[in-house]
Amino acid sequence: MKTINRILQEKIAARIAPNKAVLIFGARRVGKTVMMRKIVNDYPGRTMMLNGEDYDTLALLENRSIANYRHLLDGIGLLAIDEAQNIPQIGSVLKLIVDEVPGISVLASGSSSFDLLNKAGEPLVGRSTQFLLTPFSQREISQMENVFETRQNLESRLIYGSYPEVVMMEDYERKTDYLRDIVGAYLLKDILAVDGLKNSSKMRDLLRLIAFQLGSEVSYDELGKQLGMSRSTVEKYLDLLEKVFVIYRLRGYSRNLRKEVAKAGKWYFYDNGIRNAIIGAFSPLAIRQDVGALWENYIIGERLKANFNEGLHKEFYFWRTYDRQEIDLIEETADKLTALEFKWGNKKPDAPKVFLEAYPNAAFHVVNRDNYLEFI
């Protein structure tokens, strides 16, 4: 089987340093364990790799004393802990190890930023670097396919997404079953475990509503009415979904005009396949009504992946005025503003005049099937 090297692998390996920790976040099944093993295998010194879901690991780390950790890690250069959020008091454990075991480097992964940051973030301030691993980016997949194959596989990416195992599967029925299993067995389980939530049906219903409103502005009050819950509960659930890397929010961009919408939000999925599995929609593009939304979700997702993988430090927004002029994506860096409009068809609309007047130095591009590879 062909292998795909993750863009982040070299960057993470380069940040491993004595008495420092590197934290890797990402949803389940995006390839954290595989990448960690490669980093551990390539490390020149002695290593130890533990799994936070293993009882032996919990027993080894349970005695939180300097003497125990120095004895356990004697001669070890790199300690790697997968699924570290499952270890009680993981933040204090890692802080003690990093501070008190001479020369030790630590690599830890977690499938929830809520868990691992809450449990490890504060104690490790100044001692850690954080990375987010997403499903495969198209740049990574291009290691095993040429441009012609990439264009041939575009429909599959829009429908089944880019989870590593999905990309490697050739049978569409297997892809469908795998994605349904992820949503059922892992995704909701992780969300409910994060905050001790009991009502999985409400969470699934909320995810379905977000999936159907993909790329549209979301009203928390309206979602609350449909689900029979308060606005604050809707916001809490969406926050949890964001912290387990299922969805992310784009806010409205506004710097100059009073008529620009700034407070509204749009929600997108990190992976098209997960979105489609949540609503059970795996039909071919030719008979779908949501192709435009899938296209938008896919391209924005690829831009987001590049931002994480390359460390570009971009901020992402959408832009709209109260009289409904809009642009799908605004990317902002310290010295550059880029506006992107996504079209599944061949239309090439001009940028809204009011936007160009307000931001004369902004670049504007229309991304369609002819030129999309230039933008991902």
C-alpha positions as CSV (number, residue, x, y, z in Angstrom):
1,M,0.0,0.0,0.0
2,K,1.2,3.5,-0.8
3,T,2.1,5.7,2.1
4,I,1.5,9.4,2.5
5,N,3.9,11.5,4.5
6,R,2.2,14.1,6.6
7,I,3.4,17.7,6.1
8,L,3.4,18.3,9.8
9,Q,5.7,15.4,10.6
10,E,9.0,17.2,9.9
11,K,7.8,20.4,11.6
12,I,6.8,18.4,14.7
13,A,10.0,16.5,14.8
14,A,12.0,19.7,14.5
15,R,10.2,21.1,17.6
16,I,11.1,18.2,19.9
17,A,13.6,19.5,22.4
18,P,14.9,18.6,25.8
19,N,12.5,19.5,28.7
20,K,9.8,20.7,26.3
21,A,6.4,19.1,25.3
22,V,4.8,19.0,21.8
23,L,1.0,18.5,21.8
24,I,-0.7,17.2,18.7
25,F,-4.5,17.7,18.5
26,G,-6.9,16.3,15.9
27,A,-10.1,14.3,15.6
28,R,-10.0,10.5,15.9
29,R,-8.8,8.5,12.9
30,V,-7.0,11.4,11.2
31,G,-3.6,9.7,11.6
32,K,-2.1,11.0,14.8
33,T,-1.0,7.6,16.0
34,V,0.6,6.6,12.7
35,M,2.5,9.9,12.5
36,M,3.6,9.7,16.1
37,R,5.0,6.2,15.5
38,K,7.0,7.5,12.5
39,I,8.4,10.4,14.6
40,V,9.3,7.9,17.4
41,N,10.9,5.5,15.0
42,D,13.0,8.3,13.4
43,Y,14.2,9.6,16.7
44,P,17.9,9.0,17.2
45,G,17.9,8.3,20.9
46,R,16.0,5.9,23.2
47,T,12.2,6.2,23.2
48,M,9.1,5.1,25.1
49,M,5.6,5.2,23.5
50,L,2.6,4.9,25.8
51,N,-1.2,4.9,25.1
52,G,-3.5,6.8,27.5
53,E,-6.3,4.3,26.9
54,D,-4.1,1.4,28.2
55,Y,-4.4,0.4,31.9
56,D,-0.7,-0.3,32.2
57,T,0.0,3.2,31.1
58,L,-2.3,4.6,33.8
59,A,-0.6,2.4,36.4
60,L,2.9,3.5,35.4
61,L,2.0,7.2,35.7
62,E,-0.3,7.0,38.6
63,N,2.4,7.6,41.2
64,R,3.0,11.3,40.6
65,S,6.4,11.6,42.2
66,I,9.7,12.9,40.9
67,A,11.5,9.7,42.0
68,N,9.0,7.5,40.1
69,Y,9.3,9.4,36.9
70,R,13.1,9.6,37.0
71,H,13.2,5.9,37.6
72,L,10.7,5.1,34.9
73,L,12.3,7.3,32.3
74,D,15.9,6.8,33.1
75,G,17.9,6.9,29.8
76,I,14.8,7.8,27.7
77,G,15.2,10.7,25.3
78,L,11.7,10.9,24.0
79,L,8.4,10.0,25.8
80,A,5.4,9.8,23.4
81,I,1.9,9.4,24.9
82,D,-1.0,8.8,22.5
83,E,-4.6,9.7,23.6
84,A,-3.0,11.5,26.5
85,Q,-6.3,13.2,27.5
86,N,-7.4,9.9,29.1
87,I,-4.7,10.1,31.8
88,P,-5.9,11.7,35.1
89,Q,-4.2,15.1,35.8
90,I,-2.3,14.8,32.6
91,G,-1.2,18.5,32.7
92,S,0.5,18.0,36.1
93,V,2.0,14.7,35.0
94,L,3.6,16.3,31.9
95,K,4.8,19.4,33.8
96,L,6.5,17.2,36.4
97,I,8.2,15.1,33.8
98,V,9.3,18.0,31.7
99,D,10.6,19.9,34.7
100,E,12.2,17.1,36.7
101,V,13.5,14.5,34.3
102,P,16.8,15.8,32.9
103,G,16.9,16.0,29.1
104,I,13.5,14.4,28.5
105,S,11.4,15.4,25.4
106,V,7.6,14.8,25.4
107,L,5.3,14.2,22.5
108,A,1.5,13.9,23.4
109,S,-1.6,13.6,21.3
110,G,-5.3,14.1,22.0
111,S,-8.6,13.9,20.1
112,S,-10.1,16.8,22.0
113,S,-8.6,20.3,22.6
114,F,-11.1,20.7,25.4
115,D,-9.7,17.7,27.3
116,L,-6.0,18.1,26.5
117,L,-5.8,21.9,26.8
118,N,-7.8,22.0,29.9
119,K,-5.8,19.2,31.5
120,A,-2.4,20.1,30.0
121,G,-2.6,23.6,28.7
122,E,-2.2,25.8,31.7
123,P,0.6,23.8,33.5
124,L,2.6,23.7,30.3
125,V,2.5,27.4,29.4
126,G,5.9,28.2,28.1
127,R,6.9,24.6,27.9
128,S,4.8,23.3,25.0
129,T,4.1,23.8,21.3
130,Q,0.8,22.8,19.8
131,F,-0.1,21.4,16.3
132,L,-3.4,20.5,14.8
133,L,-3.5,17.4,12.5
134,T,-6.5,17.3,10.1
135,P,-7.6,14.7,7.6
136,F,-5.4,14.5,4.5
137,S,-4.9,17.7,2.5
138,Q,-4.9,17.5,-1.3
139,R,-1.2,18.5,-1.2
140,E,-0.5,15.3,0.9
141,I,-2.7,13.1,-1.3
142,S,-0.8,14.4,-4.4
143,Q,2.1,12.3,-3.2
144,M,0.3,9.2,-4.6
145,E,-1.7,10.6,-7.5
146,N,-1.1,12.8,-10.5
147,V,-3.1,15.9,-11.6
148,F,-5.3,13.9,-13.9
149,E,-6.2,11.4,-11.1
150,T,-6.8,14.3,-8.7
151,R,-9.4,15.8,-11.0
152,Q,-10.9,12.3,-11.5
153,N,-11.2,11.9,-7.8
154,L,-12.7,15.3,-7.1
155,E,-16.2,14.0,-6.8
156,S,-15.1,11.3,-4.3
157,R,-13.4,14.0,-2.2
158,L,-16.6,16.1,-2.1
159,I,-18.7,13.1,-1.1
160,Y,-16.5,10.9,1.0
161,G,-13.9,13.4,2.2
162,S,-10.2,12.9,3.0
163,Y,-9.9,10.8,6.1
164,P,-6.7,8.7,5.6
165,E,-8.4,5.3,5.5
166,V,-11.2,6.6,3.3
167,V,-8.7,7.9,0.8
168,M,-6.9,4.5,0.6
169,M,-10.2,2.6,0.1
170,E,-11.3,2.0,-3.5
171,D,-14.8,0.6,-2.8
172,Y,-17.4,3.3,-2.3
173,E,-19.6,1.0,-0.1
174,R,-16.6,0.5,2.2
175,K,-16.0,4.2,2.3
176,T,-19.7,4.8,3.3
177,D,-19.6,2.1,6.0
178,Y,-16.4,3.4,7.4
179,L,-17.7,7.0,7.7
180,R,-20.9,5.9,9.3
181,D,-18.8,3.9,11.9
182,I,-16.7,7.0,12.7
183,V,-19.8,9.1,13.3
184,G,-21.5,6.4,15.4
185,A,-18.6,4.9,17.3
186,Y,-16.1,7.7,17.7
187,L,-17.4,11.1,17.0
188,L,-20.5,11.3,19.2
189,K,-18.7,9.2,21.9
190,D,-15.9,11.7,22.1
191,I,-18.3,14.7,22.3
192,L,-20.4,13.2,25.0
193,A,-17.3,12.2,27.0
194,V,-15.9,15.7,26.8
195,D,-18.4,17.3,29.2
196,G,-20.3,14.4,30.7
197,L,-23.3,15.1,28.3
198,K,-26.1,12.6,28.4
199,N,-28.3,13.7,25.5
200,S,-26.7,12.2,22.4
201,S,-29.9,12.6,20.3
202,K,-29.9,16.3,20.8
203,M,-26.3,16.6,19.8
204,R,-26.9,14.5,16.7
205,D,-30.0,16.6,15.8
206,L,-27.9,19.8,16.1
207,L,-25.2,18.3,13.9
208,R,-27.8,17.4,11.3
209,L,-29.2,21.0,11.3
210,I,-25.7,22.4,10.9
211,A,-25.0,20.0,8.1
212,F,-28.2,21.0,6.2
213,Q,-27.3,24.7,6.7
214,L,-23.7,24.3,5.5
215,G,-22.3,27.6,4.3
216,S,-25.3,29.6,5.5
217,E,-25.5,32.0,8.4
218,V,-26.8,30.2,11.5
219,S,-29.3,31.6,14.0
220,Y,-28.8,30.2,17.4
221,D,-32.3,31.2,18.5
222,E,-33.8,29.4,15.5
223,L,-31.7,26.3,16.2
224,G,-32.9,26.4,19.8
225,K,-36.5,26.6,18.7
226,Q,-36.2,23.6,16.4
227,L,-34.4,21.5,19.0
228,G,-36.3,22.6,22.1
229,M,-33.3,24.0,23.9
230,S,-32.0,27.4,25.0
231,R,-29.7,29.6,22.9
232,S,-27.0,29.2,25.5
233,T,-27.2,25.4,25.3
234,V,-27.0,25.5,21.5
235,E,-23.9,27.7,21.8
236,K,-22.4,25.3,24.4
237,Y,-23.0,22.3,22.1
238,L,-21.5,24.1,19.1
239,D,-18.5,25.0,21.2
240,L,-18.0,21.3,22.1
241,L,-18.3,20.2,18.5
242,E,-15.6,22.7,17.6
243,K,-13.3,21.5,20.4
244,V,-13.4,17.9,19.1
245,F,-12.6,19.1,15.6
246,V,-15.9,18.2,13.8
247,I,-16.9,21.7,12.8
248,Y,-15.5,25.2,12.8
249,R,-16.9,28.7,12.7
250,L,-16.3,31.6,10.3
251,R,-17.2,35.0,11.6
252,G,-18.3,38.0,9.5
253,Y,-15.5,40.3,8.4
254,S,-15.8,44.0,9.1
255,R,-13.2,46.8,9.3
256,N,-14.7,49.9,7.7
257,L,-18.4,49.9,6.8
258,R,-21.2,50.3,9.2
259,K,-23.4,48.2,6.9
260,E,-21.1,45.2,7.0
261,V,-22.4,42.2,9.0
262,A,-19.8,41.4,11.7
263,K,-21.5,39.3,14.4
264,A,-23.1,36.5,12.3
265,G,-21.5,33.1,12.0
266,K,-21.3,30.3,9.4
267,W,-20.3,26.8,10.4
268,Y,-18.3,24.4,8.2
269,F,-17.1,20.8,8.6
270,Y,-13.5,19.8,8.7
271,D,-14.3,16.9,6.4
272,N,-17.0,16.6,3.7
273,G,-17.3,12.8,4.4
274,I,-18.2,13.3,8.0
275,R,-20.8,16.0,7.0
276,N,-22.4,13.6,4.5
277,A,-22.4,10.7,6.9
278,I,-24.3,12.7,9.5
279,I,-27.2,13.3,7.1
280,G,-26.8,10.0,5.2
281,A,-26.1,11.7,1.9
282,F,-23.8,9.8,-0.4
283,S,-25.6,10.3,-3.7
284,P,-23.6,11.2,-6.8
285,L,-23.1,14.9,-7.4
286,A,-25.3,14.8,-10.6
287,I,-28.5,14.3,-8.6
288,R,-27.6,16.5,-5.5
289,Q,-29.0,19.9,-4.6
290,D,-26.1,20.8,-2.3
291,V,-23.1,20.7,-4.7
292,G,-22.4,24.4,-4.2
293,A,-22.2,24.0,-0.4
294,L,-20.0,20.8,-0.7
295,W,-17.7,22.7,-3.0
296,E,-17.5,25.7,-0.7
297,N,-16.9,23.4,2.4
298,Y,-14.1,21.5,0.5
299,I,-12.1,24.5,-0.7
300,I,-12.3,26.4,2.5
301,G,-11.3,23.2,4.3
302,E,-8.2,22.8,2.1
303,R,-7.3,26.5,2.7
304,L,-7.6,25.9,6.4
305,K,-5.4,22.7,6.2
306,A,-2.7,24.7,4.4
307,N,-2.9,27.3,7.1
308,F,-2.3,24.7,9.8
309,N,0.3,22.7,7.9
310,E,2.4,25.6,6.7
311,G,2.0,27.8,9.8
312,L,0.6,30.7,7.6
313,H,-1.1,32.5,10.5
314,K,-4.1,33.6,8.5
315,E,-7.5,34.6,9.9
316,F,-10.6,33.4,8.1
317,Y,-13.9,35.2,7.7
318,F,-16.8,35.6,5.3
319,W,-18.1,39.0,4.2
320,R,-21.6,40.2,3.7
321,T,-23.5,43.5,3.9
322,Y,-27.0,44.0,5.2
323,D,-28.2,44.4,1.6
324,R,-27.0,40.9,0.8
325,Q,-23.8,41.6,-1.1
326,E,-21.4,38.8,-0.1
327,I,-18.1,37.0,-0.5
328,D,-17.5,33.4,0.5
329,L,-14.1,33.7,2.2
330,I,-11.9,36.5,3.4
331,E,-8.3,35.6,4.4
332,E,-6.3,38.2,6.4
333,T,-2.7,38.3,7.4
334,A,-0.7,41.1,8.9
335,D,-0.1,42.7,5.5
336,K,-2.5,41.1,3.0
337,L,-6.2,40.7,2.4
338,T,-7.5,38.1,0.0
339,A,-11.2,37.6,-1.0
340,L,-12.3,34.3,-2.6
341,E,-15.6,33.4,-4.2
342,F,-16.4,29.7,-4.9
343,K,-18.4,28.6,-8.0
344,W,-19.0,25.0,-9.0
345,G,-20.0,26.2,-12.4
346,N,-18.2,28.5,-14.8
347,K,-19.5,31.8,-13.6
348,K,-16.8,34.4,-12.8
349,P,-18.6,37.3,-11.0
350,D,-16.8,40.5,-10.2
351,A,-16.1,41.5,-6.7
352,P,-18.9,43.6,-5.1
353,K,-18.2,47.3,-5.8
354,V,-18.7,48.2,-2.2
355,F,-16.1,45.7,-1.1
356,L,-13.5,47.0,-3.6
357,E,-14.2,50.6,-2.5
358,A,-13.8,49.7,1.1
359,Y,-10.7,47.5,0.6
360,P,-9.0,48.7,-2.6
361,N,-5.8,46.7,-1.8
362,A,-7.5,43.4,-1.4
363,A,-6.9,40.6,-4.0
364,F,-10.1,38.9,-5.4
365,H,-10.3,35.5,-7.0
366,V,-13.1,33.3,-8.3
367,V,-12.3,29.6,-7.6
368,N,-14.0,27.0,-9.9
369,R,-13.3,23.6,-11.2
370,D,-10.9,25.0,-13.9
371,N,-8.5,26.7,-11.5
372,Y,-9.1,25.2,-8.1
373,L,-5.8,23.3,-7.9
374,E,-4.0,26.6,-7.8
375,F,-5.8,27.5,-4.6
376,I,-5.5,24.2,-2.6
